Amino acid sequence: MAVYGGIKLFAGRGSVNLAQAISKYIRIPLSGHDVIDFPNENIFVRLHSSVRGQDVYIIQTTSTPVSRNLMELLITLRTLKQDSADRVTAVVPYLCYARSDKKDQPRVAITARLIADLIEAAGADRYIFLDLHAGQIQGFFSVRGDVLTAFRILSGYFAKKKKKMHDPVIVTADLGFAKKGRNFAASLGCSMAFIEKRRKGNKSITEALTVVGDVDNHDVVIVDDEIDTGGTILQAVNTVKEYGARDVYVSFVHPVFSGSATERLAGLPVREFVTTDTVPIPEEKKALLGSRLVTLSVAPLLGEVIRRTHEGRSVGELFHE
Protein backbone atom coordinates (compact mmCIF):
# COMPACT_ATOMS: atom_id res chain seq x y z
CA MET A 1 0.00 0.00 0.00
CA ALA A 2 1.15 3.54 -0.75
CA VAL A 3 2.53 5.47 2.21
CA TYR A 4 1.72 8.87 0.72
CA GLY A 5 -0.92 10.27 -1.63
CA GLY A 6 -0.81 9.52 -5.34
CA ILE A 7 2.29 9.96 -7.49
CA LYS A 8 2.66 13.22 -9.37
CA LEU A 9 5.39 13.46 -12.00
CA PHE A 10 6.76 16.75 -13.31
CA ALA A 11 9.21 17.16 -16.18
CA GLY A 12 11.81 19.90 -16.05
CA ARG A 13 12.81 21.42 -19.38
CA GLY A 14 16.21 19.73 -19.12
CA SER A 15 14.74 16.21 -19.06
CA VAL A 16 11.53 16.25 -21.08
CA ASN A 17 12.20 13.11 -23.13
CA LEU A 18 13.51 11.14 -20.17
CA ALA A 19 10.53 12.19 -18.02
CA GLN A 20 8.14 11.08 -20.77
CA ALA A 21 9.86 7.68 -20.89
CA ILE A 22 9.59 7.34 -17.10
CA SER A 23 5.94 8.33 -17.27
CA LYS A 24 5.31 5.65 -19.89
CA TYR A 25 7.14 3.02 -17.83
CA ILE A 26 5.15 3.55 -14.61
CA ARG A 27 1.96 4.39 -16.52
CA ILE A 28 1.37 7.69 -14.79
CA PRO A 29 0.92 10.83 -16.93
CA LEU A 30 3.11 13.87 -16.45
CA SER A 31 1.44 16.70 -14.55
CA GLY A 32 1.24 20.06 -16.23
CA HIS A 33 3.04 23.22 -15.19
CA ASP A 34 4.19 26.43 -16.84
CA VAL A 35 7.84 27.49 -16.85
CA ILE A 36 8.39 30.99 -18.22
CA ASP A 37 11.65 32.87 -18.75
CA PHE A 38 11.05 36.59 -18.25
CA PRO A 39 13.09 39.16 -20.23
CA ASN A 40 15.19 39.80 -17.11
CA GLU A 41 16.13 36.06 -17.05
CA ASN A 42 13.99 35.39 -13.96
CA ILE A 43 12.15 32.04 -14.06
CA PHE A 44 8.45 31.74 -13.23
CA VAL A 45 6.82 28.38 -12.39
CA ARG A 46 3.08 27.77 -12.02
CA LEU A 47 1.36 24.42 -11.46
CA HIS A 48 -1.75 23.58 -13.48
CA SER A 49 -3.37 21.76 -10.56
CA SER A 50 -2.93 21.21 -6.84
CA VAL A 51 -0.43 18.72 -5.45
CA ARG A 52 -1.65 19.00 -1.86
CA GLY A 53 -0.99 15.75 0.01
CA GLN A 54 0.65 14.07 -3.00
CA ASP A 55 3.94 12.21 -3.48
CA VAL A 56 5.68 14.42 -6.05
CA TYR A 57 8.73 13.79 -8.25
CA ILE A 58 10.40 16.53 -10.31
CA ILE A 59 12.70 15.10 -13.00
CA GLN A 60 15.32 17.61 -14.04
CA THR A 61 18.93 17.20 -15.11
CA THR A 62 21.34 20.03 -14.34
CA SER A 63 23.49 19.86 -17.46
CA THR A 64 23.85 22.77 -19.87
CA PRO A 65 22.47 25.39 -19.55
CA VAL A 66 23.54 24.66 -15.99
CA SER A 67 22.42 27.83 -14.21
CA ARG A 68 19.01 27.87 -15.89
CA ASN A 69 18.35 24.17 -15.26
CA LEU A 70 19.51 24.41 -11.65
CA MET A 71 17.38 27.47 -10.90
CA GLU A 72 14.37 25.89 -12.59
CA LEU A 73 14.82 22.81 -10.38
CA LEU A 74 15.08 24.91 -7.22
CA ILE A 75 12.10 27.11 -8.05
CA THR A 76 9.97 24.10 -8.99
CA LEU A 77 10.88 22.37 -5.73
CA ARG A 78 9.86 25.47 -3.80
CA THR A 79 6.62 25.78 -5.78
CA LEU A 80 5.67 22.18 -5.05
CA LYS A 81 6.50 22.52 -1.37
CA GLN A 82 4.51 25.72 -1.00
CA ASP A 83 1.53 24.03 -2.64
CA SER A 84 1.56 21.57 0.29
CA ALA A 85 2.89 18.48 -1.45
CA ASP A 86 3.21 15.72 1.14
CA ARG A 87 6.66 14.68 -0.10
CA VAL A 88 8.85 16.13 -2.82
CA THR A 89 11.66 14.14 -4.46
CA ALA A 90 14.29 15.72 -6.71
CA VAL A 91 15.13 13.23 -9.47
CA VAL A 92 18.38 14.57 -10.90
CA PRO A 93 19.94 12.24 -13.50
CA TYR A 94 23.05 14.42 -13.76
CA LEU A 95 24.11 16.62 -10.83
CA CYS A 96 26.06 19.76 -11.69
CA TYR A 97 29.20 20.83 -9.76
CA ALA A 98 29.73 17.25 -8.60
CA ARG A 99 33.45 17.53 -9.31
CA SER A 100 33.79 20.30 -6.70
CA ASP A 101 33.48 17.80 -3.86
CA LYS A 102 36.53 18.78 -1.81
CA LYS A 103 38.92 21.63 -1.12
CA ASP A 104 41.90 20.44 -3.12
CA GLN A 105 43.70 23.79 -3.23
CA PRO A 106 43.67 27.03 -1.21
CA ARG A 107 40.89 29.62 -1.50
CA VAL A 108 38.28 27.53 -3.35
CA ALA A 109 34.70 26.54 -2.54
CA ILE A 110 33.29 23.06 -2.04
CA THR A 111 30.51 23.83 -4.49
CA ALA A 112 28.90 20.38 -4.41
CA ARG A 113 28.03 21.04 -0.76
CA LEU A 114 26.45 24.36 -1.74
CA ILE A 115 24.29 22.58 -4.36
CA ALA A 116 23.18 20.07 -1.71
CA ASP A 117 22.22 22.90 0.66
CA LEU A 118 20.26 24.67 -2.09
CA ILE A 119 18.29 21.56 -3.04
CA GLU A 120 17.37 20.96 0.59
CA ALA A 121 16.52 24.60 1.26
CA ALA A 122 14.29 24.66 -1.83
CA GLY A 123 12.12 21.94 -0.30
CA ALA A 124 13.35 18.51 -1.40
CA ASP A 125 12.42 15.79 1.09
CA ARG A 126 14.32 13.16 -0.87
CA TYR A 127 16.68 12.89 -3.83
CA ILE A 128 17.41 10.35 -6.55
CA PHE A 129 20.75 10.75 -8.36
CA LEU A 130 22.63 8.70 -10.92
CA ASP A 131 26.37 7.99 -10.84
CA LEU A 132 27.75 10.86 -8.80
CA HIS A 133 31.32 11.82 -9.64
CA ALA A 134 32.26 11.13 -6.02
CA GLY A 135 30.31 9.00 -3.54
CA GLN A 136 31.04 11.29 -0.59
CA ILE A 137 28.63 13.89 -2.01
CA GLN A 138 25.85 11.83 -0.40
CA GLY A 139 27.22 13.00 2.94
CA PHE A 140 26.48 16.62 2.04
CA PHE A 141 22.73 15.93 2.28
CA SER A 142 20.72 15.71 5.48
CA VAL A 143 17.60 14.43 3.71
CA ARG A 144 17.36 10.81 2.63
CA GLY A 145 17.81 9.62 -0.91
CA ASP A 146 19.12 7.07 -3.36
CA VAL A 147 22.24 7.25 -5.50
CA LEU A 148 21.79 4.82 -8.36
CA THR A 149 24.20 3.61 -11.01
CA ALA A 150 23.81 2.83 -14.70
CA PHE A 151 26.61 0.26 -14.30
CA ARG A 152 24.32 -2.74 -14.90
CA ILE A 153 22.71 -1.11 -17.93
CA LEU A 154 26.07 -0.47 -19.59
CA SER A 155 27.73 -3.72 -18.54
CA GLY A 156 24.65 -5.64 -19.65
CA TYR A 157 25.01 -4.17 -23.12
CA PHE A 158 28.63 -5.32 -23.37
CA ALA A 159 27.81 -8.73 -21.89
CA LYS A 160 25.68 -9.32 -25.00
CA LYS A 161 28.47 -8.13 -27.31
CA LYS A 162 31.27 -10.02 -25.59
CA LYS A 163 31.05 -13.12 -27.79
CA LYS A 164 31.70 -11.01 -30.88
CA MET A 165 34.67 -9.21 -29.32
CA HIS A 166 38.29 -10.34 -29.34
CA ASP A 167 39.44 -11.11 -25.77
CA PRO A 168 38.11 -7.78 -24.39
CA VAL A 169 39.88 -5.78 -21.71
CA ILE A 170 38.22 -3.11 -19.56
CA VAL A 171 40.32 0.06 -19.31
CA THR A 172 39.66 2.96 -16.96
CA ALA A 173 40.55 6.40 -18.23
CA ASP A 174 42.18 7.27 -14.90
CA LEU A 175 43.09 5.59 -11.62
CA GLY A 176 40.30 7.40 -9.77
CA PHE A 177 37.75 5.26 -11.61
CA ALA A 178 39.63 2.02 -10.94
CA LYS A 179 37.18 0.53 -8.40
CA LYS A 180 34.16 1.01 -10.66
CA GLY A 181 36.19 -0.27 -13.59
CA ARG A 182 37.08 -3.40 -11.64
CA ASN A 183 33.39 -4.05 -10.95
CA PHE A 184 32.67 -3.59 -14.66
CA ALA A 185 35.41 -6.08 -15.56
CA ALA A 186 34.27 -8.57 -12.93
CA SER A 187 30.70 -8.54 -14.24
CA LEU A 188 31.96 -9.42 -17.73
CA GLY A 189 34.67 -11.82 -16.61
CA CYS A 190 37.34 -9.70 -18.32
CA SER A 191 40.81 -8.57 -17.35
CA MET A 192 41.43 -4.86 -16.91
CA ALA A 193 44.04 -2.17 -17.33
CA PHE A 194 44.47 1.45 -16.25
CA ILE A 195 45.62 4.64 -17.85
CA GLU A 196 47.70 6.82 -15.58
CA LYS A 197 47.11 10.51 -16.22
CA ARG A 198 47.78 13.88 -14.66
CA ARG A 199 45.69 17.05 -14.85
CA LYS A 200 47.39 20.36 -15.65
CA GLY A 201 46.33 23.01 -13.15
CA ASN A 202 42.69 24.16 -13.15
CA LYS A 203 42.23 23.69 -16.87
CA SER A 204 40.26 20.80 -18.37
CA ILE A 205 43.49 19.45 -19.83
CA THR A 206 45.02 16.13 -18.87
CA GLU A 207 48.23 14.42 -19.83
CA ALA A 208 48.01 10.67 -20.44
CA LEU A 209 51.17 8.93 -19.35
CA THR A 210 51.07 5.17 -19.71
CA VAL A 211 48.94 2.02 -19.69
CA VAL A 212 49.17 -0.19 -16.61
CA GLY A 213 48.18 -3.63 -17.88
CA ASP A 214 48.04 -5.49 -21.19
CA VAL A 215 45.90 -4.22 -24.09
CA ASP A 216 48.06 -5.48 -26.97
CA ASN A 217 45.94 -7.44 -29.48
CA HIS A 218 42.81 -7.03 -27.31
CA ASP A 219 39.53 -5.28 -27.96
CA VAL A 220 39.29 -2.52 -25.39
CA VAL A 221 36.32 -0.99 -23.55
CA ILE A 222 37.29 2.34 -21.99
CA VAL A 223 34.93 3.15 -19.11
CA ASP A 224 34.33 6.47 -17.34
CA ASP A 225 31.51 8.26 -15.55
CA GLU A 226 31.15 11.14 -18.02
CA ILE A 227 32.60 12.78 -21.10
CA ASP A 228 32.84 16.53 -20.73
CA THR A 229 35.28 18.17 -23.15
CA GLY A 230 36.47 14.83 -24.51
CA GLY A 231 40.13 15.48 -23.73
CA THR A 232 40.55 12.54 -21.36
CA ILE A 233 38.92 10.07 -23.75
CA LEU A 234 40.89 11.40 -26.71
CA GLN A 235 44.14 10.72 -24.91
CA ALA A 236 42.91 7.38 -23.57
CA VAL A 237 41.92 6.11 -27.02
CA ASN A 238 45.17 7.25 -28.61
CA THR A 239 47.18 5.72 -25.77
CA VAL A 240 45.60 2.25 -25.94
CA LYS A 241 45.99 2.31 -29.71
CA GLU A 242 49.69 3.08 -29.28
CA TYR A 243 49.91 0.08 -26.97
CA GLY A 244 48.42 -2.24 -29.61
CA ALA A 245 44.68 -2.32 -28.90
CA ARG A 246 42.40 -3.66 -31.62
CA ASP A 247 38.81 -2.31 -31.68
CA VAL A 248 38.08 0.37 -29.09
CA TYR A 249 34.71 0.98 -27.42
CA VAL A 250 33.95 3.84 -25.04
CA SER A 251 31.37 3.40 -22.26
CA PHE A 252 30.24 6.31 -20.07
CA VAL A 253 27.12 7.35 -18.16
CA HIS A 254 26.79 11.11 -18.70
CA PRO A 255 27.18 12.55 -22.24
CA VAL A 256 27.90 16.13 -21.16
CA PHE A 257 29.72 16.92 -24.44
CA SER A 258 30.83 20.47 -23.65
CA GLY A 259 32.07 22.76 -26.41
CA SER A 260 33.64 20.89 -29.30
CA ALA A 261 33.74 17.51 -27.54
CA THR A 262 31.74 15.70 -30.22
CA GLU A 263 34.06 17.03 -32.93
CA ARG A 264 37.00 15.55 -31.03
CA LEU A 265 35.24 12.23 -30.53
CA ALA A 266 34.11 11.99 -34.14
CA GLY A 267 37.71 11.82 -35.32
CA LEU A 268 38.72 9.00 -33.00
CA PRO A 269 39.17 5.35 -34.10
CA VAL A 270 36.31 4.17 -31.86
CA ARG A 271 33.82 1.52 -32.94
CA GLU A 272 31.04 2.57 -30.52
CA PHE A 273 30.34 5.28 -27.98
CA VAL A 274 27.90 3.71 -25.49
CA THR A 275 26.14 6.06 -23.09
CA THR A 276 22.78 6.82 -21.45
CA ASP A 277 20.08 9.49 -21.65
CA THR A 278 20.85 11.20 -18.32
CA VAL A 279 21.83 14.25 -20.38
CA PRO A 280 19.95 15.15 -23.59
CA ILE A 281 22.20 15.20 -26.65
CA PRO A 282 21.43 17.83 -29.31
CA GLU A 283 20.63 16.43 -32.74
CA GLU A 284 23.62 18.14 -34.37
CA LYS A 285 25.97 16.41 -31.92
CA LYS A 286 24.28 13.06 -32.48
CA ALA A 287 24.78 13.53 -36.22
CA LEU A 288 28.55 13.94 -35.77
CA LEU A 289 28.84 10.53 -34.11
CA GLY A 290 26.21 8.88 -36.30
CA SER A 291 25.54 5.18 -35.87
CA ARG A 292 28.56 4.81 -33.57
CA LEU A 293 26.57 6.52 -30.79
CA VAL A 294 24.51 4.04 -28.75
CA THR A 295 22.20 5.60 -26.14
CA LEU A 296 20.69 3.31 -23.50
CA SER A 297 17.75 4.58 -21.47
CA VAL A 298 17.80 4.89 -17.68
CA ALA A 299 14.01 5.44 -17.65
CA PRO A 300 13.13 1.87 -16.53
CA LEU A 301 15.65 2.12 -13.67
CA LEU A 302 14.41 5.51 -12.48
CA GLY A 303 10.78 4.54 -13.01
CA GLU A 304 11.14 1.38 -10.94
CA VAL A 305 12.91 3.26 -8.13
CA ILE A 306 10.18 5.94 -8.12
CA ARG A 307 7.54 3.21 -7.88
CA ARG A 308 9.34 1.41 -5.05
CA THR A 309 10.01 4.66 -3.18
CA HIS A 310 6.33 5.53 -3.37
CA GLU A 311 5.25 2.10 -2.16
CA GLY A 312 7.84 1.97 0.61
CA ARG A 313 9.60 -1.07 -0.87
CA SER A 314 13.29 -1.86 -0.95
CA VAL A 315 15.37 -0.34 -3.75
CA GLY A 316 18.31 -2.60 -2.90
CA GLU A 317 16.29 -5.65 -4.00
CA LEU A 318 16.60 -4.39 -7.57
CA PHE A 319 20.33 -5.00 -7.33
CA HIS A 320 20.11 -8.16 -5.19
CA GLU A 321 21.40 -6.25 -2.17
Phi, psi and omega per residue, in radians:
M1 nan 2.551 -3.127
A2 -1.212 2.429 3.129
V3 -1.421 -0.609 -3.094
Y4 -1.947 -3.051 3.033
G5 -1.153 -2.978 -3.082
G6 -1.146 2.803 3.108
I7 -1.331 2.358 2.985
K8 -2.147 2.185 3.128
L9 -1.888 2.352 3.060
F10 -2.196 2.429 3.141
A11 -1.831 2.103 2.980
G12 -1.293 2.792 -3.102
R13 -1.157 -0.334 3.121
G14 -1.392 -0.234 -3.032
S15 -2.421 0.694 -3.070
V16 -1.061 -0.906 -3.094
N17 -1.120 -0.725 3.120
L18 -1.138 -0.753 3.126
A19 -1.079 -0.690 3.104
Q20 -1.104 -0.685 3.124
A21 -1.181 -0.667 3.084
I22 -1.142 -0.759 3.112
S23 -1.007 -0.760 3.134
K24 -1.144 -0.677 -3.097
Y25 -1.143 -0.803 -3.094
I26 -1.628 0.035 3.051
R27 1.026 0.755 3.049
I28 -2.266 2.164 -3.084
P29 -1.192 2.659 3.048
L30 -1.214 2.459 3.078
S31 -1.470 2.598 -3.079
G32 -1.512 2.527 2.995
H33 -2.777 2.677 3.117
D34 -1.717 2.356 3.006
V35 -2.192 2.055 -3.040
I36 -2.139 2.303 3.025
D37 -1.672 2.000 3.101
F38 -1.322 2.824 3.137
P39 -0.982 -0.477 3.131
N40 -1.529 0.223 3.106
E41 1.277 0.121 3.010
N42 -1.295 2.573 -3.117
I43 -1.873 2.348 -3.131
F44 -2.079 2.267 -3.141
V45 -2.163 2.287 3.095
R46 -2.413 2.235 3.137
L47 -1.376 2.554 3.107
H48 -1.389 -0.421 -3.133
S49 -2.622 2.888 -3.075
S50 -1.218 2.562 3.034
V51 -2.055 0.281 -3.111
R52 -0.933 2.201 3.079
G53 1.318 0.151 -3.058
Q54 -1.730 2.860 3.082
D55 -1.714 1.828 -2.898
V56 -1.915 2.441 3.123
Y57 -2.237 2.141 3.061
I58 -1.859 2.087 -3.080
I59 -1.773 1.956 -3.059
Q60 -2.670 2.055 3.030
T61 -1.389 2.781 -3.130
T62 -2.093 0.679 3.019
S63 -1.464 -2.981 -3.067
T64 -1.077 2.418 -0.080
P65 -1.309 1.987 -2.955
V66 -1.030 -0.916 -3.049
S67 -1.108 -0.698 3.134
R68 -1.171 -0.814 -3.122
N69 -1.128 -0.683 3.115
L70 -1.138 -0.829 -3.137
M71 -1.122 -0.661 3.095
E72 -1.081 -0.737 3.089
L73 -1.042 -0.845 -3.089
L74 -1.113 -0.767 -3.117
I75 -1.185 -0.667 3.108
T76 -1.151 -0.723 3.071
L77 -1.014 -0.792 3.140
R78 -1.138 -0.686 3.125
T79 -1.092 -0.787 3.136
L80 -1.118 -0.715 -3.125
K81 -1.163 -0.723 -3.115
Q82 -1.275 -0.279 3.047
D83 -1.582 0.237 3.019
S84 1.209 0.600 2.976
A85 -1.049 2.473 -3.103
D86 -1.218 -0.719 3.095
R87 -2.574 2.391 -3.125
V88 -2.127 2.201 -3.141
T89 -2.040 2.222 3.061
A90 -1.550 1.963 3.097
V91 -1.737 1.806 -3.011
V92 -2.069 1.686 -3.100
P93 -1.052 -0.618 3.109
Y94 -2.310 2.095 -3.090
L95 -1.693 2.122 3.131
C96 -1.219 2.784 3.105
Y97 1.071 0.286 -3.085
A98 -1.186 -0.334 3.103
R99 -1.322 -0.357 -3.138
S100 -1.542 1.102 -3.016
D101 -1.755 -0.033 -3.121
K102 -2.744 2.843 3.092
K103 -1.625 1.629 -3.042
D104 -1.703 0.079 3.053
Q105 -2.789 2.828 -3.079
P106 -1.146 2.610 2.970
R107 1.061 0.782 3.047
V108 -2.272 2.807 -3.137
A109 -1.700 2.611 2.966
I110 -1.573 1.468 -2.950
T111 -1.205 -0.518 3.118
A112 -1.051 -0.606 3.094
R113 -1.180 -0.671 3.092
L114 -1.073 -0.768 3.128
I115 -1.068 -0.723 3.101
A116 -1.055 -0.783 3.134
D117 -1.093 -0.693 -3.129
L118 -1.146 -0.753 -3.137
I119 -1.111 -0.721 3.092
E120 -1.167 -0.803 -3.113
A121 -1.094 -0.534 -3.133
A122 -1.239 -0.373 3.063
G123 2.224 0.112 3.141
A124 -1.200 2.248 3.041
D125 -1.591 -0.422 3.111
R126 -2.564 2.924 3.042
Y127 -2.413 2.689 2.976
I128 -2.331 2.041 -3.137
F129 -2.085 2.858 3.070
L130 -2.189 2.186 3.012
D131 0.775 1.255 3.035
L132 -1.136 2.595 3.124
H133 -1.067 -0.596 3.129
A134 -2.452 2.275 -3.075
G135 -1.080 -0.482 -3.067
Q136 -1.172 -0.217 3.110
I137 -1.064 -0.485 3.077
Q138 -0.976 -0.574 -3.125
G139 -1.247 -0.196 3.107
F140 -1.375 -0.237 -3.093
F141 -1.750 2.448 3.023
S142 -1.631 -0.478 3.108
V143 -1.378 2.803 -3.117
R144 -1.422 2.805 3.126
G145 -3.089 -3.104 -3.138
D146 -2.264 2.272 3.009
V147 -1.867 1.954 -3.069
L148 -1.703 2.988 3.083
T149 -2.383 2.511 3.061
A150 -1.555 0.203 -3.096
F151 -0.907 -0.833 -3.080
R152 -1.232 -0.524 3.097
I153 -1.157 -0.818 -3.113
L154 -1.255 -0.789 -3.128
S155 -1.163 -0.580 3.097
G156 -1.106 -0.639 3.108
Y157 -1.098 -0.784 -3.109
F158 -1.317 -0.431 3.065
A159 -1.079 -0.619 3.120
K160 -1.291 -0.494 -3.110
K161 -1.537 -0.244 -2.950
K162 -0.981 -0.680 -3.084
K163 -1.104 -0.447 -3.124
K164 -1.613 -0.048 -3.115
M165 -1.714 2.759 -3.102
H166 -1.710 1.754 3.058
D167 0.751 1.114 -3.014
P168 -1.143 2.578 3.069
V169 -2.182 2.354 3.071
I170 -1.548 2.259 -3.124
V171 -2.151 2.279 3.050
T172 -1.657 2.453 -3.068
A173 -1.232 -0.302 3.034
D174 -2.732 2.876 -3.073
L175 -1.192 -0.414 3.141
G176 -1.143 -0.356 -3.131
F177 -1.769 0.217 -3.001
A178 -1.087 -0.717 -3.091
K179 -1.122 -0.797 3.129
K180 -1.168 -0.621 3.089
G181 -1.122 -0.669 3.118
R182 -1.111 -0.716 3.094
N183 -1.101 -0.696 3.112
F184 -1.066 -0.814 -3.129
A185 -1.136 -0.707 -3.124
A186 -1.114 -0.663 -3.122
S187 -1.175 -0.469 3.138
L188 -1.708 -0.162 -3.080
G189 1.219 0.628 -3.108
C190 -1.945 2.793 2.963
S191 -1.389 3.004 -3.123
M192 -2.483 2.870 3.109
A193 -2.510 2.937 -3.096
F194 -2.278 2.620 2.975
I195 -1.899 2.126 3.086
E196 -1.494 2.278 -3.121
K197 -2.449 2.862 3.054
R198 -2.344 2.488 3.124
R199 -1.658 2.437 -3.135
K200 -1.645 1.788 3.063
G201 1.062 -2.501 -3.114
N202 -1.611 0.002 -3.099
K203 -1.439 2.714 3.115
S204 -1.404 0.923 -3.111
I205 -2.204 2.242 3.110
T206 -2.139 2.767 3.126
E207 -2.086 1.915 3.102
A208 -1.282 2.376 -3.060
L209 -1.885 -1.008 -3.041
T210 -2.789 2.910 3.064
V211 -1.786 2.218 3.059
V212 -1.750 1.820 -3.063
G213 2.197 3.091 -3.043
D214 -1.854 2.091 3.053
V215 -2.114 -0.039 -3.095
D216 -1.084 2.171 3.126
N217 1.135 0.458 3.070
H218 -2.044 2.583 2.843
D219 -1.275 2.491 -3.019
V220 -2.150 2.373 2.996
V221 -1.993 1.904 3.111
I222 -1.521 2.160 -3.080
V223 -2.004 2.486 3.091
D224 -2.725 2.956 -3.134
D225 -1.460 -0.535 3.136
E226 -2.727 2.778 2.935
I227 -2.040 2.084 -3.130
D228 -1.743 -1.525 3.126
T229 -1.476 -0.291 -3.139
G230 1.584 -0.062 -3.096
G231 -1.104 -0.765 -3.125
T232 -1.099 -0.797 -3.121
I233 -1.175 -0.686 3.106
L234 -0.974 -0.850 -3.133
Q235 -1.193 -0.638 -3.139
A236 -1.123 -0.799 -3.140
V237 -1.098 -0.829 -3.133
N238 -1.095 -0.631 -3.120
T239 -1.188 -0.832 -3.123
V240 -1.160 -0.535 3.074
K241 -1.155 -0.698 3.103
E242 -1.102 -0.522 -3.129
Y243 -1.589 0.192 2.976
G244 1.697 0.252 3.140
A245 -1.128 2.597 3.067
R246 -1.512 -2.052 3.099
D247 -1.241 2.470 -3.131
V248 -2.046 2.297 3.035
Y249 -2.055 2.588 3.103
V250 -2.136 2.185 -3.121
S251 -2.095 2.228 -3.115
F252 -2.709 2.696 -3.046
V253 -1.469 -0.903 -2.976
H254 -1.856 1.952 3.104
P255 -1.497 1.287 -3.084
V256 -1.167 -0.797 3.019
F257 0.893 1.024 3.118
S258 -1.277 2.569 3.035
G259 0.966 -2.195 -3.085
S260 -1.708 0.521 -3.095
A261 -1.016 -0.782 -3.084
T262 -1.167 -0.545 3.064
E263 -1.113 -0.721 3.102
R264 -1.106 -0.813 -3.083
L265 -1.141 -0.645 -3.081
A266 -1.044 -0.505 -3.106
G267 -1.546 0.021 -3.086
L268 -1.529 2.607 3.087
P269 -1.377 1.152 -3.107
V270 -2.002 2.315 -3.120
R271 -1.305 -0.758 3.129
E272 -2.544 2.487 2.953
F273 -1.880 1.947 -3.041
V274 -1.906 2.094 -3.060
T275 -2.485 -2.921 -3.133
T276 -2.216 -3.136 -3.121
D277 -1.785 0.539 3.079
T278 -1.155 -0.481 3.104
V279 -2.188 2.216 3.122
P280 -1.190 2.401 -3.132
I281 -1.834 2.126 3.114
P282 -1.014 2.606 -3.075
E283 -1.042 -0.655 -3.113
E284 -1.166 -0.509 3.093
K285 -1.368 -0.626 3.048
K286 -1.051 -0.708 -3.093
A287 -1.083 -0.593 -3.123
L288 -1.146 -0.587 -3.116
L289 -1.643 -0.326 3.039
G290 0.991 -2.439 -3.068
S291 -1.250 -0.198 3.105
R292 -1.287 -0.273 3.138
L293 -1.551 2.081 3.099
V294 -1.999 2.078 -3.105
T295 -1.959 2.047 3.128
L296 -1.727 2.453 -3.062
S297 -1.542 2.407 3.035
V298 -1.661 0.065 -3.090
A299 -1.026 -0.795 3.116
P300 -1.062 -0.669 3.116
L301 -1.127 -0.895 -3.132
L302 -1.132 -0.704 3.134
G303 -1.079 -0.745 -3.140
E304 -1.172 -0.659 3.123
V305 -1.197 -0.686 3.073
I306 -1.062 -0.774 -3.140
R307 -1.085 -0.803 -3.122
R308 -1.187 -0.653 3.099
T309 -1.085 -0.752 -3.137
H310 -1.118 -0.693 -3.084
E311 -1.510 -0.044 3.134
G312 1.264 0.513 -3.141
R313 -1.786 2.823 -3.091
S314 -1.149 2.344 2.995
V315 -1.488 -0.579 -3.135
G316 -1.031 -0.496 3.119
E317 -1.054 -0.492 3.103
L318 -1.049 -0.538 -3.060
F319 -1.946 0.325 3.120
H320 1.009 0.716 3.140
E321 -1.935 nan nan
